[in-house]
Amino acid sequence: MTQHRIYGTSFASVYPHYVAKAEKKGRTKAEVDQIILWLTGFSPAQFDVHLARKTDFETFFGQAPRLNPARDQITGVVCGVRVEEVADPLMREIRRLDKLVDELAKGRPMAKILRG
């Protein structure tokens, strides 16, 4: 089975799109960063290193210090696919991040986005 091409894509190349999507709807880069750090467990410094190194998605999620256990509460549809039904673990994490950024752009409060 071939890997999806997003796995080898640099996280740093997609990150500006997450930020742009949020900012277009009046949210901030800091909020996008907060979501990413919440999901992955990276510190801001660790996250900056991954951006600078242009780490691919597979490595980015593979090296996440502590994927948030509350991420299992992330449900819904992204690109016509139910997040909770995605079989591949890495793709599920990517879709979860997409869903969180979507929720941010739709104006959902951070406390709810972060499942707090």
N, C-alpha and C positions, 0 to 999 in steps of 0.2 A: 504494500500500500504506500502511495506517495504522500509525503507530508504536504500540508497546506502551505502555500507560499508565504502567508503571513508569519509563520513560525520563524522564517529566516529574515524577515523584514526588521530593520532597525526600529526599536521603540522610539528613538529620538526623531525618526522621520514621520511618525504618526502623531506623536505628542503635540506638535503645533496645531494639528487639526482638532484634537480634543479641546485645547485652549481656545481656539478660534470659535468652535461651536458654542462653548460656554459664554465667551465674551460677546458674541453676537446676540445673546439673549440676556445680557446685562449681568452675567456672573463673572467671576474673576479667575485668573490663573492660580491664585493662592487656593481657591476652593477646589480646582482640579487637582492641584498638588496634594491637598488634604485627603481627597478621595483616594488617590493612588497610594499614598503612604498608609492610609487606613487599611486598604485592601491587601497590601504586600508586606507591611511591617518594616519597610525600608526607613532609615532615618533620612532627613533632608540631604545630608552629605553623601550617603550611599546612593540616593536617587540621582544626585548631580553627577556622580561618577559614571553611572550607567548611561546617562544622557551623553556625557562627554565621550565615552567609549563607543557610543552607537551600538550598544548591546542589542542583539536580536530578541524578539519576543520569547523564544524558547528559553534562552539564557536568563532573561529578565525575570520571568516567573519561576524558573528553576532555581535561581539564586535568592528568591525572596526569603527573608529571614523567618517570617512567620505570617503565612496567609491567614487573614482574619477568620476565626471560626464562625462569626456572624454572617459571612458571605453566603452561607447556605440559604439565608433568608432572601437573597436576591432572586426574584422571580419575574417573569414577564417575557415579552417578545422583543427581540432585536433582529432586524432584517428578516422578519417573517419566521423566525425560529424561537421556540420557547427556550430560554436560558437554562432552565432546570432540566431540560430533556437532552441537552447536548452531551453525547456519549464521550467524546474525547476530552480528557481532563484539562489539557492545555487550552483547547478551543473554548471550553466552558469558562475558564478564567478570563480569557480575552473577551468573551461575550458579557461576562459579569461587569468588567470594566466599562465596556461600551454602554451597558444598561445604566450604570451609575452616572456616567457622563450625560446620557440622555435625560435622566431624572433631574440632574442639575440644570440642564438647558431648559427643561420644562418648568423650572421654578420651584421644584420641590424643596422644602426646608432641609438644611444640612443634617439636622438631628434625625430626620426620617431616612435620608439617603444613607447615612452611616449606621442605620439600623439601631439607633440609640434609644 
